[in-house]
Amino acid sequence: MRILVLTQWFQPEPFFKGLPFAKELIRRGHEVEVLTGFPNYPGGKVYEGYCIKPWQREVMDGIRVNRVPLYPSHNESGFRRILNYLSFGFSSLFFGPWLVRKPDVIYVYNLITLAWAACFLRWIYGCQVVYDVQDLWPESVASSGMMRNRFILGLLKRWSLWAYRKADHIVVLSHGFKKNLQARGIPEAKIQVIYNWCEEQPVKQENLEDNLAENFGLSDTFNVVFAGTIGVMQGLDVVLDAARICADCDPNVRFVLVGDGVEKARLVARSNDLKLNNVVFIPRQPMSEMGKVFALGDALLVHLKKDDLFKITIPSKTQAYLSAGRPIIMAMEGDAADLVEEAAAGVKCDSDNPVALAETVTKLSKTEKEKLRVLGVNGKKFYQEKLSIDCGVDSFESIFKDLSHRRVATSYSKLLKIVMDYTLVVPGSLIILPVMVALAFTARMKLGPPVLFRQIRPGLNGKPFIMFKFRTMTDERDEQGQLLSDEERLNRFGKFLRSTSLDEFPALINVLKGEMSLVGPRPLLIEYLPLYSPEQARRHEVRPGITGWAQVNGRNAISWEEKFKLDVWYVDNQSLWLDIKILWMTFAKVFKREGISHAGEATMSKFTGSKL
């Protein structure tokens, strides 16, 4: 299975569902390709070794990574942030179809600004789209303060609803997210909860390096570590206010803020103004060092501002903290706090409440070390059993496999195929009209009236239509008035029509009526419909054809099962070039007169159902 990962962020940016996810899929035998931007998150500056260009292709751990341009920014400016998102959305829409190979499934990470590109690629390739929703739009935009204009937020709401409806399947990070999307009218069956995991290898590095602790004066103190994005939604002024309280009541406590973000500079300045000696800022660390960072903490802090949206959000640091095996302080309400409570891995306290945070920290600092250790062990065990990358990828792989067997109409099957049919059939019919008139006159002389054979056949989605062919058999009957066998009624002229496929000429009428195509699975008898297996019935997902992949690979000389397998293969792989190839092969087969009949039959034995 070939999976396209469409995401604005990818390594070397800190992205837990980037390279680790792709590598695990490859380990399981799948092909993975990535369409992403040039790395600039979280600082908003393009990483060293990269520069913005129309496109760039690189290979990371055997994975083809296609990069397209974007406007690098990640500061407090709502306009610039939107420009950052939109620029990558348009770049992936414009450059993506030229860079990526045909996927079976497209995995889209989070941003609704990628919906256009995902839908366009889906339209071109006929693949399915899985949306991984990590932020609910427009709620997350409003809560971050990035945008407050009601009109624009209304447009975002309609845009996000369109994106969610267009997705073939949606993955969300919490049950609260699922309920929110259901309330918007998204079918429950289309939504699945898969908890996030973390980059596990760096977190496993648990040993504390004394040098790191000594460098920041954290060797003999009770350290509360916050690691991650330092932004508006994290509301970390509360941490500074709690630090002021703890400076008097518990001077051994240190609050350690690790990371970068739009709020960091302001918080550093405020901490200096308040002369908080118990607050330590550490620059963003590479993922390879995060195990050491977590090892600094006697407790790990999650804090988000009070907001109804955050009640159904599970910050990604929650999983990393659980995996690190340290006690967790959940200064927030809702699904994330409930998850830590279920794991028996920490304590909860009110968010946006410095007094409550200071009291919780003070209480933990006086707790026996063994009890703290047990909280950490509980969290680590819970993560390994329910939240690990193995658990998550198992669920994603199941979704991908299920969707890869479904196909949607491509741009070719929806439009270009019809254009090709009319382009060839309209002038072609005028050219062969004299031949058809001559054949009709000869058929009347040799076989008798009527000249045309009409029969109801199943078309697209099994819808019945009347198919036209030249008649190839007589109406000869036995003494009891019963028709003779096909072999007896198929005279020399009829065999000539069949062997040269001239009997198919009147089916051009069906093509002009839009009931058939030049190329597609042959329309068989209506009575066969209930005899098909679910897989065989997929041959009716496209319009039937005058010729097809089965016709040029054996025609009536192969078994029904082989024929249906070839038909379904065509459904999944139809393209302009394949149709041209089939038409060319058809002329060759007709000239050689191959596969006209099945062994021991005048044409083809009756289909009675496949053996299970």
C-alpha positions in Angstrom: 0.0 0.0 0.0 1.3 3.4 -0.9 0.6 6.2 1.6 1.0 9.9 1.0 1.6 12.0 4.1 0.4 15.5 3.5 1.6 17.7 6.4 2.9 21.3 6.8 5.5 20.0 9.4 8.0 17.3 9.1 11.5 16.5 10.5 13.8 18.1 11.3 10.9 20.0 12.9 9.7 18.5 16.2 6.8 16.4 14.9 5.9 13.1 16.6 3.7 12.0 13.7 6.3 12.7 11.0 9.3 10.5 10.5 8.6 8.0 13.3 5.1 7.4 11.9 6.5 7.0 8.4 9.3 4.7 9.4 6.8 2.4 11.3 4.6 2.2 8.3 7.6 1.3 6.1 8.6 -1.3 8.7 5.2 -2.9 8.2 5.7 -3.2 4.5 4.1 -0.1 3.1 5.5 2.6 0.8 5.4 6.2 2.2 5.9 9.5 0.5 5.8 12.9 2.1 4.6 16.3 0.8 5.6 19.0 3.3 7.0 22.5 3.6 10.4 23.9 4.3 11.2 23.5 8.1 10.6 26.7 10.1 8.5 25.6 13.1 8.4 26.6 16.0 10.7 29.7 15.6 9.3 30.9 12.2 12.8 30.9 10.7 13.9 28.5 8.0 16.3 25.9 9.4 20.0 26.0 8.6 20.8 24.0 5.5 17.5 24.9 3.8 16.3 27.8 1.7 12.9 28.5 0.2 12.7 27.4 -3.4 9.9 26.2 -5.8 10.5 22.6 -4.7 13.1 20.3 -3.2 13.2 16.5 -2.9 15.3 14.7 -0.4 15.4 11.2 1.1 15.2 10.7 4.8 15.7 7.2 6.1 14.5 5.8 2.8 11.4 8.0 2.6 11.0 10.4 -0.3 10.2 13.8 1.1 8.9 16.5 -1.3 9.2 20.1 0.0 7.2 23.0 -1.4 7.5 26.7 -0.6 5.6 28.5 2.2 5.8 31.8 4.1 7.8 31.1 7.2 6.3 32.6 10.3 5.1 31.5 13.7 4.7 34.7 15.8 1.8 36.5 17.4 0.6 38.1 14.2 -2.6 36.5 13.1 -2.2 37.7 9.6 1.3 36.2 9.2 0.2 32.9 10.8 -2.7 32.7 8.3 -0.4 33.6 5.5 2.0 30.8 6.7 -0.9 28.2 6.6 -2.4 29.4 3.3 1.0 29.6 1.5 1.7 26.0 2.1 -1.9 25.1 1.2 -1.6 26.7 -2.2 1.9 25.4 -2.8 0.8 21.8 -2.1 -2.2 22.3 -4.3 -0.1 23.6 -7.2 3.1 21.6 -6.9 1.8 18.4 -5.3 0.3 16.7 -8.4 3.6 17.2 -10.2 5.8 15.8 -7.4 4.0 12.9 -5.8 3.4 9.4 -7.1 -0.1 7.9 -7.2 -1.0 7.0 -3.6 -3.6 4.5 -2.3 -4.4 6.6 0.7 -3.7 10.3 1.6 -3.0 11.0 5.3 -3.6 14.7 6.0 -2.3 16.1 9.2 -4.6 18.6 10.9 -4.8 21.8 8.9 -8.0 22.5 7.0 -5.9 24.7 4.7 -4.7 21.4 3.1 -8.2 20.4 2.2 -8.0 21.8 -1.4 -4.8 20.0 -2.1 -6.1 16.7 -0.6 -9.3 16.9 -2.6 -7.5 17.7 -5.8 -5.1 14.8 -5.4 -8.1 12.6 -4.5 -9.8 13.7 -7.7 -6.8 13.0 -9.8 -5.8 9.6 -8.3 -9.1 8.2 -7.0 -7.6 7.5 -3.6 -9.1 8.0 -0.2 -8.4 10.8 2.3 -7.9 10.4 6.0 -7.9 13.6 8.1 -6.1 13.6 11.4 -7.8 16.4 13.4 -5.6 17.8 16.1 -7.2 21.2 16.4 -10.8 22.1 15.9 -11.3 25.0 13.6 -12.3 27.7 14.0 -12.4 27.3 17.8 -8.6 26.8 18.1 -8.0 29.9 16.1 -10.3 32.0 18.2 -8.9 30.5 21.5 -5.4 31.3 20.5 -6.2 35.0 19.9 -4.9 34.7 16.4 -8.2 35.8 14.9 -11.2 37.6 16.5 -13.0 38.9 13.4 -16.4 37.3 13.5 -16.9 37.3 9.8 -13.6 35.6 9.1 -14.3 33.1 11.9 -17.6 32.4 10.3 -15.9 31.7 7.0 -13.4 29.4 8.7 -16.3 27.5 10.3 -17.9 26.8 6.9 -14.6 26.0 5.4 -13.7 23.5 8.1 -17.1 21.9 7.9 -16.6 21.5 4.1 -13.2 19.9 4.7 -14.5 17.5 7.3 -17.3 16.4 5.1 -15.0 15.9 2.1 -12.7 13.6 4.1 -13.4 9.8 3.6 -12.4 9.2 7.3 -11.6 11.4 10.2 -9.3 10.5 13.1 -9.5 12.6 16.3 -7.4 12.7 19.5 -10.2 12.6 22.0 -13.8 11.5 22.6 -14.7 15.2 23.1 -13.5 16.0 19.6 -15.6 13.2 18.2 -18.7 14.5 20.0 -18.0 18.0 18.6 -17.8 16.8 15.0 -20.9 14.7 15.4 -22.7 17.8 16.6 -21.7 19.4 13.4 -23.4 16.7 11.4 -20.4 14.4 10.6 -21.5 10.8 10.8 -20.3 8.9 13.8 -19.2 5.9 11.6 -16.8 8.3 9.8 -14.9 9.3 13.0 -12.5 7.3 15.1 -10.6 8.2 18.2 -6.9 7.3 18.1 -4.8 8.7 21.0 -1.6 10.4 20.1 1.7 8.9 20.9 5.1 10.6 21.4 8.6 10.2 20.0 9.5 7.3 22.2 13.2 6.7 21.6 14.4 10.1 23.1 12.0 9.8 26.1 13.5 6.4 27.0 16.8 8.1 27.9 15.9 8.5 31.5 19.2 9.0 33.3 19.7 12.5 34.6 23.0 14.1 33.7 24.5 15.9 36.7 26.1 18.5 34.4 22.7 19.5 33.0 21.2 19.9 36.5 24.3 21.7 37.8 24.4 24.1 34.8 20.9 25.4 35.7 21.2 25.1 39.5 18.7 22.2 39.7 20.7 19.5 41.5 19.1 19.6 45.0 15.8 21.2 44.3 12.2 20.0 43.6 11.8 20.7 39.9 8.5 21.2 38.1 9.3 21.0 34.4 7.1 22.4 31.6 8.4 21.3 28.2 6.9 22.4 24.9 5.5 25.4 23.0 5.5 28.6 25.1 2.5 30.3 23.5 -0.7 32.2 24.2 -2.8 29.1 24.8 -0.5 27.7 27.4 -1.2 30.7 29.7 2.2 30.4 31.5 1.8 33.7 33.4 0.1 31.5 35.9 3.4 29.6 36.4 5.2 32.9 37.2 2.5 33.9 39.7 2.7 30.5 41.3 6.5 30.8 41.5 6.1 34.1 43.4 3.9 32.2 46.0 6.3 29.3 46.3 9.3 31.5 46.7 8.0 32.3 50.2 6.2 29.1 51.2 8.5 26.5 49.5 11.9 28.0 48.4 13.2 24.5 47.3 10.8 24.4 44.4 12.0 25.4 40.9 9.8 25.9 37.8 11.6 24.9 34.7 10.2 26.1 31.3 11.8 24.4 28.4 11.1 25.4 24.8 10.4 28.4 22.6 7.3 30.2 21.3 5.7 33.6 20.7 5.3 34.3 24.5 8.7 33.3 25.7 10.5 36.7 25.3 7.7 38.4 27.2 7.7 35.8 30.0 11.4 36.0 30.4 11.2 39.8 30.7 8.4 39.5 33.2 10.3 37.0 35.3 13.3 39.3 35.4 11.1 42.2 36.4 9.7 40.1 39.3 13.2 38.9 40.2 12.0 35.3 40.2 15.1 33.2 41.1 13.0 30.0 41.2 12.0 30.2 37.5 14.5 28.7 35.0 14.1 29.1 31.2 15.9 26.5 29.0 16.1 26.9 25.2 14.2 24.4 23.0 16.1 21.1 23.0 16.4 18.6 20.1 14.2 15.6 20.5 17.3 13.4 21.1 17.8 15.3 24.4 14.2 15.3 25.7 14.8 12.2 27.9 17.4 14.2 29.8 15.1 17.2 30.1 12.2 15.1 31.5 14.7 13.5 33.9 15.3 16.9 35.4 11.7 17.0 36.6 10.4 15.6 39.9 7.0 16.5 38.4 6.0 17.4 34.8 3.5 20.2 34.2 0.6 20.5 31.7 -1.2 23.8 31.7 -3.7 25.4 29.3 -5.9 28.4 29.7 -9.5 28.0 30.8 -11.4 27.4 27.6 -14.2 25.0 26.7 -12.2 23.9 23.7 -9.3 22.7 26.0 -11.7 20.5 27.9 -11.7 18.2 24.9 -8.1 18.7 23.9 -5.2 16.3 24.9 -1.9 18.2 24.6 0.7 16.1 22.9 3.0 16.6 25.9 0.6 14.5 28.0 1.7 11.3 26.2 5.4 12.3 26.4 5.1 12.9 30.1 3.4 9.5 30.6 6.1 7.7 28.6 8.8 9.5 30.6 7.6 7.9 33.9 7.4 11.0 36.0 4.4 12.3 38.1 2.2 14.7 36.2 0.5 17.9 37.3 -2.6 18.4 35.1 -3.5 22.0 35.4 -6.5 21.7 33.1 -9.9 20.1 32.9 -11.5 17.6 30.6 -10.3 14.6 28.5 -6.6 15.0 29.1 -6.9 15.3 32.9 -9.3 12.3 32.9 -6.7 10.3 30.9 -4.0 10.9 33.5 -6.4 10.2 36.3 -7.3 6.9 34.6 -3.6 6.0 34.5 -3.2 6.9 38.2 -0.2 8.9 37.0 -0.5 12.3 38.7 -2.7 15.0 40.2 -5.1 17.5 38.9 -5.5 21.2 39.8 -7.5 24.1 38.5 -6.1 26.0 35.5 -5.6 29.8 35.4 -5.2 29.6 39.2 -1.7 30.3 40.6 -2.7 29.6 44.2 -4.1 26.2 43.3 -0.9 25.4 41.3 1.4 26.6 44.1 -0.5 24.5 46.6 -0.4 21.4 44.4 3.3 21.8 43.8 4.0 22.3 47.5 2.1 19.2 48.4 3.9 17.1 45.8 7.3 18.4 47.0 6.5 17.0 50.5 5.3 13.7 49.2 7.3 10.5 49.8 9.6 9.7 46.9 8.3 6.2 46.7 4.7 7.4 46.1 6.0 9.7 43.4 7.9 6.8 41.8 4.7 4.8 41.8 2.8 7.6 40.0 5.6 7.6 37.3 5.6 3.8 36.9 1.8 3.8 36.5 2.0 6.4 33.8 4.7 4.6 31.9 2.8 1.3 32.0 -0.5 3.0 30.8 1.3 4.6 27.9 2.9 1.4 26.8 -0.4 -0.6 26.9 -2.8 2.0 25.4 -1.0 5.0 23.9 2.3 3.7 22.3 3.1 4.2 18.6 2.5 0.4 18.1 -1.1 0.8 19.4 -1.7 4.0 17.3 -0.2 2.7 14.1 -2.2 -0.6 14.4 -5.3 1.5 14.3 -4.2 3.8 11.5 -3.0 0.8 9.4 -6.4 -0.8 9.8 -8.1 2.3 8.5 -5.7 2.7 5.6 -6.2 -1.0 4.6 -9.9 -0.7 4.7 -9.9 2.6 2.7 -7.4 1.4 0.1 -9.9 -1.2 -1.1 -12.4 1.6 -1.9 -12.0 3.8 -4.9 -13.5 7.2 -5.8 -14.0 8.5 -9.3 -10.9 10.2 -10.6 -10.7 13.2 -12.8 -10.2 10.9 -15.8 -13.2 8.6 -15.0 -15.5 11.6 -14.2 -14.7 13.9 -17.2 -11.7 13.1 -19.4 -12.9 9.5 -20.2 -16.2 10.8 -21.4 -14.5 13.4 -23.5 -12.3 10.7 -25.0 -15.3 8.6 -25.8 -17.1 11.3 -27.7 -13.9 12.5 -29.4 -13.4 9.0 -30.9 -17.0 7.8 -31.3 -18.6 10.8 -33.0 -16.3 11.1 -36.0 -15.6 7.3 -35.9 -19.4 6.6 -36.3 -19.6 8.8 -39.4 -16.6 7.0 -40.9 -17.9 3.5 -40.3 -21.6 4.3 -41.1 -21.4 2.8 -44.6 -19.9 -0.4 -43.2 -22.7 -0.6 -40.6 -25.3 -0.2 -43.3 -23.7 -2.9 -45.3 -23.5 -5.2 -42.3 -27.1 -4.6 -41.4 -28.3 -5.4 -44.9 -26.2 -8.6 -45.0 -27.4 -9.7 -41.5 -31.0 -9.4 -42.6 -30.2 -11.6 -45.6 -28.2 -14.2 -43.7 -29.9 -14.2 -40.3 -33.3 -12.7 -40.9 -35.0 -9.9 -39.0 -34.5 -8.1 -36.7 -31.0 -6.9 -37.6 -30.3 -5.6 -34.1 -30.0 -7.6 -31.0 -31.4 -5.8 -27.9 -31.0 -7.0 -24.4 -31.2 -5.4 -20.9 -27.8 -5.4 -19.3 -26.5 -3.8 -16.0 -24.6 -0.6 -16.3 -22.9 1.8 -13.9 -23.8 0.8 -10.3 -25.9 -2.0 -11.8 -28.5 0.3 -13.4 -30.2 -1.5 -16.3 -30.0 -0.2 -19.8 -30.8 -1.7 -23.3 -27.6 -2.7 -25.1 -27.5 -2.9 -28.9 -25.5 -5.4 -31.0 -25.7 -6.9 -34.5 -27.6 -10.1 -34.3 -25.2 -13.1 -34.8 -27.6 -16.1 -34.4 -30.6 -17.4 -36.3 -33.9 -18.2 -34.7 -33.8 -21.9 -35.7 -35.9 -24.1 -33.4 -36.4 -27.8 -32.9 -39.7 -29.8 -33.5 -41.0 -28.7 -30.0 -40.5 -25.1 -30.9 -37.5 -24.7 -28.6 -34.4 -22.7 -29.7 -31.5 -24.8 -30.8 -28.2 -24.5 -29.0 -26.0 -21.5 -29.5 -23.5 -23.6 -31.5 -26.2 -24.8 -33.9 -27.7 -21.3 -34.4 -24.3 -19.6 -34.9 -23.8 -19.8 -38.7 -20.8 -18.9 -40.8 -21.8 -15.2 -41.1 -22.5 -15.0 -37.3 -19.1 -16.5 -36.5 -17.5 -13.9 -38.8 -19.2 -11.1 -37.0 -18.1 -12.4 -33.6 -14.5 -13.2 -34.6 -14.0 -9.8 -36.1 -16.0 -8.1 -33.3 -18.1 -6.3 -36.0 -21.2 -7.3 -34.0 -20.2 -4.7 -31.4 -20.6 -1.7 -33.8 -24.2 -0.8 -32.7 -23.0 -0.5 -29.1 -21.5 2.8 -30.2 -25.1 4.1 -29.8 -24.9 3.2 -26.1 -21.6 5.1 -25.8 -23.2 8.2 -27.4 -26.1 7.8 -24.9 -23.7 7.7 -22.0 -24.6 4.2 -21.0 -21.3 2.6 -22.0 -17.7 3.6 -22.6 -15.3 2.4 -25.2 -13.3 0.8 -22.5 -14.6 -0.9 -19.4 -15.8 -4.3 -18.0 -18.1 -6.0 -20.4 -21.8 -5.7 -19.5 -23.1 -9.2 -18.7 -26.6 -10.5 -17.9 -28.8 -9.0 -15.3 -29.4 -12.4 -13.8 -25.7 -12.5 -12.8 -25.9 -9.6 -10.4 -27.0 -11.6 -7.3 -24.4 -14.2 -8.0 -21.4 -11.8 -7.7 -19.2 -11.8 -4.6 -18.8 -8.3 -3.1 -15.4 -7.9 -4.8 -16.7 -9.1 -8.1 -19.6 -6.7 -7.9 -17.1 -3.8 -7.9 -16.9 -4.2 -11.7 -20.0 -2.1 -11.8 -18.3 0.9 -10.2 -17.5 2.2 -13.7 -19.5 2.3 -16.9 -19.3 -0.9 -18.9 -17.2 -1.0 -22.1 -17.3 -2.3 -25.7 -13.8 -3.7 -24.9 -11.9 -4.1 -21.7 -8.9 -5.4 -19.8 -10.4 -8.9 -19.6 -11.1 -8.8 -23.3 -7.5 -8.2 -24.2 -6.2 -10.7 -21.7 -8.1 -13.8 -22.7 -11.7 -12.7 -23.6 -13.9 -15.8 -23.6 -10.9 -18.2 -23.3 -10.4 -17.5 -19.5 -12.6 -18.5 -16.5 -15.2 -16.2 -15.1 -13.1 -15.7 -11.9 -10.1 -14.6 -13.9 -12.3 -12.3 -16.0 -13.8 -10.6 -12.9 -10.4 -10.2 -11.3 -9.2 -8.4 -14.4 -12.3 -6.3 -14.4 -11.8 -5.2 -10.8 -8.1 -4.5 -11.5 -9.2 -2.1 -14.3 -11.6 -0.4 -11.9 -8.8 0.3 -9.5 -6.2 1.3 -12.1 -8.1 3.1 -14.9 -6.3 5.9 -16.7 -6.0 7.5 -20.1 -2.8 5.6 -20.9 -4.4 2.3 -19.9 -7.4 2.9 -22.1 -5.2 3.7 -25.0 -3.2 0.5 -24.4 -6.4 -1.5 -24.3 -7.8 0.0 -27.5 -4.5 -0.8 -29.2 -4.4 -4.4 -27.9 -8.0 -4.8 -29.0 -7.2 -4.1 -32.6 -4.3 -6.7 -32.3 -6.6 -9.3 -30.7 -9.3 -8.8 -33.3 -6.8 -9.1 -36.1 -5.5 -12.4 -34.7 -9.0 -13.5 -33.7 -7.9 -14.8 -30.2 -10.1 -15.8 -27.3 -13.4 -15.9 -29.2 -14.8 -18.9 -27.3 -14.3 -20.8 -24.1 -13.1 -24.4 -24.3 -16.0 -26.7 -25.4 -18.4 -23.8 -25.9 -19.6 -21.7 -28.8 -19.0 -18.5 -26.8 -18.8 -18.6 -23.0 -20.4 -21.0 -20.5 -23.1 -19.6 -18.2 -22.0 -18.0 -14.9 -23.5 -19.8 -11.9 -21.6 -18.2 -9.1 -18.0 -18.6 -7.8 -17.0 -21.4 -5.5 -16.0 -20.1 -2.0 
